Amino acid sequence: MIQINANLFARVAVAQSSDPGRYYLCGVCIQRNPRGEGVTLTATDGHCLLTAHDPNADPTSVPVDGMIINLGKDGLKAARKGQALTIDPATGDASIDNVWRSAASTIVDGAFPDWRRILPQGVQIATGAAFDVKILSRLGEALCGWRKSSHGLTMRGADDASPHIIACDSPDAAIFAVCMPIRVTPTIAAPTWL
């Protein structure tokens, strides 16, 4: 059995796709951490990506090639409030805190893309990149853990067209996002009425 942080799973699932044509993105990919400490949870819809590290999960409980799990809407709702998500890697059956149980969870049959290759490397600068407001709102809520208090997002990228790493200023450094900028006509200037 795989046991992972339920709330972390739900936060990462914010980025999973709902496009049946991209079925292999319609879930959260659970993989062994390459450094041997815990597991990584990753989801993407092709526009943004969320990934988190659960250092308390047993990496040997996860299949060597990883697996993609879709909990469905009810499962994700329960996971947001839960502590421990337990998944049977053979069947996909899932339970949260031994209270919510589902045989409706799905093991997604497909290969998750190599998400690590798009991570910006050595990025130290802020850019003038533009981002989709709806995507940033979704990512901000997931990164900051749906907290009621105000937090800031930090974004760094190599240039205006490159993927940007996004992190919340909360103490939870186990989760971050990657987002692709959108193309817009730059209009940032002082208003003419000033």
Phi, psi and omega in degrees: 000142177262128177238120182227170178291116184295317182295320178297319177301313181296321179296317179292324183298344177304330183268357183290151182282156172242008182277112181297340176289339177243053186307328182289352176255002184270053179177183178255127178275124178253122182227154172294138176292128181302339179272001175084003182251103177072204182229162172251145177241126184221139174218148177208151173248007181096345178252326178218163183219138172239136176220145182219158179246125174253098185289345183269350180282147180277111182297333182287348178278347181265135177307149184306320180275003183078182177204155180249126182239134174243114182277345186080170185297315181296320179296319180292324178297317178292323182295326179301328183260354187266175179251303186244125174255123179247128182234134173274113184294342180278324186246337185087357177303140184226153172216151179238120180053029182055023179247301179273128179230145178210136169260002182272353176298149186240132167274118182279122181275108180167171180259124177285139181296158178286088186291338183291337183289342180266356181294128176297137181251136174060031183277126182231003187242153171270147182237180177261026182295151177250146182228151177296125184298319181295319179294315179298322179297314178299313181295319180300317179296317181292317181295321183268005173073030178057033180285151179280334181283163183276138176224158177256153175252137176251132180235134179222138177209166181285325179201180185296337184256355184270157174302145180244140173275135180235132179223154177267151179280011178285165181288355182276091182270007183277359183223139174210168181237160170231133183224141176274134176291162175253161179270126176220160174276120182300126179229015181284113178199163176295136178301147183293339181279356178279000000 
